[in-house]
Amino acid sequence: MSDPLAAAHACAPEIDDVGRTAFVTAQWRLEESRRPDRLFDDSLAACFLDRSTEQLAAALAAVLPEAPRMIVLRTRYVDDRLAERRRDVAQVVVLGAGFDTRRHRCDTGDAAWFELDRAPVLAFKAARLRKHGLTRRAAYLACDYAQEDFVERLLQRGLDPALQTLILWEGNTFFLPLDEVVLVLLRLCRRLRRFDVVFDAMSDQVIARSTGDARVTAFAEAYSRLGAGFVSGLADVHAFARDLQLDVVDHQTASDLAWRHPAAGASGLRLFDHYFLTTLGWTAP
């Protein structure tokens, strides 16, 4: 796997290893978009990809062939939440946006749109969009949102704390220590009046390599070798939300979603039971 990783470094040398996982996500979204029974169309993902990123994604899929289906189910889940809420949400914030293209490919209504990521990721994204004749349709905020007061930055760029906000936080939480995950949510609760946050997480058993499925362990270790190891998981989403005084609006496992979307292919892989798609809600007292 070292050769594909080295090639990905050459493609975008300023992007760190965790940021580089966005290439894998984009590649698997593009592959889904080419299927006749696709669950979504993200053909725009091709803007960010080349042969080296295809090789990197293929190397990870060789370790766990079901992994691309997890990304497909996650993408569809977030797309569906956005579609459900687009009429009553005034603003959307994408944390760790990577190469998210929803502002271009989904009906986002009149919502104000903000994307946060580290500067090299956003610069690469903007350059590739320009190269393909696409203009930016979101406010880009370059920051390390887990370390900085990103909510203050958002307010300075025009986010209205009183309006209903949808936070999309996809493919991020398991790369962060749990205390940073909590801090991100607390910062949102302290400053915003009303929001829903849509995110994915893994169980603590995946992190501890205790699922009992050797292929799940191999997959986790493959990401570690890429320099993007999984560092935190949740034992009980409902207890986690309760401790933070958040409401569980929706909570499903990847297995639940696989049965709902037959085209995605059901899987008996234990990781599908340990990978969650969740929506939490907050209304200030």
C-alpha positions in Angstrom: 0.0 0.0 0.0 3.0 2.3 0.3 3.3 2.9 -3.4 -0.3 4.2 -3.8 0.2 6.4 -0.7 3.4 7.9 -2.1 1.6 8.6 -5.3 -1.2 10.4 -3.4 1.4 12.4 -1.6 2.8 13.5 -5.0 -0.7 14.4 -6.2 -1.4 16.8 -3.2 1.8 17.2 -1.2 0.4 19.8 1.2 -2.5 17.7 2.4 -1.9 15.6 5.5 -2.6 11.9 5.8 -6.1 12.3 7.3 -7.0 14.9 4.7 -5.8 12.5 2.0 -8.6 10.0 2.9 -10.9 12.5 1.1 -9.4 11.1 -2.2 -10.5 7.6 -1.2 -14.0 8.8 -0.4 -14.3 10.7 -3.7 -13.1 7.7 -5.7 -15.7 5.4 -4.2 -18.4 8.0 -4.7 -17.4 8.3 -8.3 -17.4 4.5 -8.8 -21.0 4.4 -7.4 -22.0 7.2 -9.7 -21.1 5.0 -12.7 -23.4 2.1 -11.6 -26.7 1.8 -13.5 -28.5 1.2 -10.1 -26.5 4.0 -8.3 -27.9 5.4 -5.0 -26.7 8.9 -6.0 -24.8 10.7 -8.7 -21.5 12.4 -7.6 -19.8 12.5 -11.0 -18.2 15.8 -9.9 -15.9 13.7 -7.7 -13.9 13.1 -10.9 -12.6 16.7 -10.6 -10.3 15.7 -7.7 -9.1 12.3 -8.9 -6.4 10.8 -11.0 -4.7 7.4 -11.5 -2.8 7.6 -8.2 -5.9 8.2 -6.1 -7.7 5.4 -7.9 -4.8 3.1 -6.9 -5.0 4.2 -3.3 -8.7 3.5 -3.1 -8.2 0.1 -4.8 -5.5 -0.8 -2.3 -7.9 -0.1 0.6 -10.8 -1.9 -1.1 -8.6 -5.0 -1.5 -8.3 -5.2 2.3 -12.0 -4.9 2.8 -14.1 -5.1 -0.4 -17.2 -4.0 1.4 -15.6 -0.7 2.4 -16.8 1.3 -0.7 -20.4 0.2 0.1 -20.1 1.8 3.6 -19.1 5.1 2.0 -22.0 4.7 -0.5 -24.5 4.1 2.3 -23.1 7.0 4.3 -23.3 9.4 1.3 -26.9 8.4 0.7 -27.8 8.8 4.4 -26.4 12.4 4.5 -28.0 13.2 1.1 -31.4 12.1 2.5 -31.1 14.1 5.6 -30.2 17.2 3.5 -33.2 16.6 1.3 -35.5 16.2 4.2 -34.4 19.4 5.9 -33.7 21.7 3.0 -37.0 23.6 3.3 -36.7 24.4 7.0 -32.9 24.9 7.3 -31.5 28.4 6.7 -27.8 27.5 6.8 -25.6 24.5 6.3 -22.1 24.0 7.8 -19.9 21.2 6.5 -17.1 20.3 9.0 -14.0 18.6 7.5 -15.6 19.2 4.1 -12.9 17.5 2.1 -14.2 17.1 -1.5 -17.9 17.2 -0.6 -19.9 18.4 -3.7 -23.4 18.6 -2.3 -23.6 22.4 -2.8 -23.2 21.6 -6.5 -25.1 18.3 -7.0 -28.0 18.6 -4.5 -31.0 20.8 -4.2 -29.9 23.0 -1.3 -32.6 25.7 -1.7 -31.7 29.1 -0.4 -29.5 27.9 2.5 -26.3 29.8 3.2 -23.5 27.2 2.8 -20.2 27.1 4.8 -17.4 24.6 4.3 -14.6 24.2 6.9 -11.3 22.3 6.4 -7.6 22.8 6.5 -6.2 25.4 4.1 -4.4 22.9 1.7 -7.6 20.9 1.2 -9.8 23.9 0.4 -7.1 25.4 -1.8 -6.8 22.1 -3.8 -10.6 21.8 -4.0 -11.1 25.4 -5.2 -8.3 25.0 -7.8 -9.7 21.7 -9.2 -13.2 23.2 -9.4 -11.9 26.2 -11.3 -10.0 23.9 -13.6 -13.3 22.2 -14.6 -15.2 25.5 -15.0 -17.0 25.4 -11.7 -17.2 28.4 -9.4 -17.3 28.1 -5.6 -20.8 28.2 -4.2 -19.9 28.1 -0.5 -18.0 30.2 1.9 -14.7 28.4 2.6 -13.2 28.7 6.1 -9.7 27.4 6.4 -9.1 26.2 9.9 -8.5 23.2 12.2 -12.0 23.1 13.6 -11.1 20.6 16.3 -8.5 23.0 17.7 -9.9 26.5 16.9 -13.0 28.3 17.9 -14.6 27.6 14.6 -18.0 28.8 15.6 -16.6 32.3 16.2 -15.1 32.1 12.7 -18.5 31.1 11.3 -20.2 34.0 13.1 -17.7 36.4 11.6 -18.4 35.1 8.1 -22.2 35.6 8.5 -23.6 32.5 10.2 -26.7 33.6 12.2 -26.8 31.8 15.6 -30.6 32.2 15.9 -31.5 30.4 12.6 -32.0 26.6 12.2 -28.7 25.2 11.1 -27.8 21.8 9.7 -24.3 20.5 10.5 -22.8 17.8 8.2 -19.9 16.1 9.8 -19.0 13.2 7.6 -16.0 10.9 7.8 -14.4 12.8 10.7 -15.3 11.7 14.2 -13.2 8.5 14.3 -10.1 10.3 13.4 -10.4 12.6 16.4 -9.9 11.9 20.1 -13.2 11.6 21.9 -12.7 14.8 23.9 -12.3 16.8 20.7 -15.5 15.3 19.4 -17.3 16.4 22.6 -15.7 19.9 22.4 -16.9 20.4 18.9 -20.5 19.6 19.9 -20.2 21.8 23.1 -19.0 24.8 21.0 -22.0 24.4 18.8 -24.4 24.1 21.7 -23.0 27.2 23.5 -23.3 29.5 20.5 -26.2 28.3 18.3 -29.9 28.3 19.2 -31.1 25.4 17.0 -29.2 22.8 15.0 -29.1 19.2 13.8 -25.8 17.5 13.3 -25.5 14.6 11.0 -22.4 12.4 11.5 -21.0 8.9 11.3 -19.1 7.1 14.0 -17.7 3.7 14.8 -18.2 1.6 17.9 -15.5 1.5 20.5 -15.0 -2.2 19.7 -13.6 -1.3 16.2 -11.1 1.0 17.9 -10.1 -1.7 20.4 -9.9 -4.3 17.7 -12.4 -6.4 19.6 -15.3 -7.0 17.1 -14.2 -10.6 16.7 -13.9 -10.1 12.9 -10.3 -10.3 11.6 -11.2 -8.4 8.4 -12.5 -5.5 10.4 -9.2 -5.4 12.3 -7.2 -5.6 9.1 -9.2 -2.7 7.7 -8.6 -0.5 10.8 -4.9 -1.3 10.7 -4.7 -0.5 7.0 -5.9 3.1 7.7 -3.3 3.2 10.6 -0.6 2.4 8.1 -1.8 5.3 6.0 -1.2 7.6 8.9 -5.0 8.0 9.4 -5.7 5.6 12.2 -9.1 5.4 13.9 -8.7 6.8 17.4 -12.2 7.0 18.9 -15.5 5.3 18.9 -18.8 5.3 20.8 -20.1 2.6 23.1 -23.6 3.9 23.3 -24.8 6.8 21.0 -28.0 7.4 23.1 -26.0 7.7 26.4 -23.5 9.9 24.6 -26.3 12.3 23.4 -28.0 12.3 26.8 -24.8 13.3 28.5 -24.5 16.3 26.2 -28.3 17.1 26.5 -28.8 16.4 22.7 -31.7 14.6 21.2 -31.3 11.5 19.1 -33.3 12.5 16.0 -32.2 9.4 14.0 -29.7 6.6 14.5 -29.0 3.6 12.2 -26.3 1.1 11.6 -24.8 0.5 8.2 -26.5 -2.9 8.4 -29.9 -1.1 8.7 -29.2 1.0 5.7 -27.9 -1.9 3.6 -31.2 -3.7 4.0 -33.1 -0.5 3.2 -31.2 0.0 0.0 -30.9 -3.4 -1.7 -28.8 -2.0 -4.5 -26.1 -1.3 -2.0 -25.8 -5.0 -1.2 -26.5 -6.4 2.3 -23.4 -7.5 4.2 -22.8 -9.9 7.0 -19.6 -8.1 7.8 -19.5 -7.3 11.5 -18.2 -3.8 10.8 -21.7 -2.9 9.3 -23.1 -3.4 12.8 -20.4 -1.3 14.3 -20.6 1.7 12.0 -23.3 4.2 12.8 -25.1 7.0 10.9 -26.7 9.4 13.4 -28.5 12.7 13.6 -28.6 14.6 16.8 -30.6 17.7 17.6 -30.2 20.7 19.8 -32.6 23.5 20.9 -31.2 26.0 23.4 -33.3 26.0 26.7 
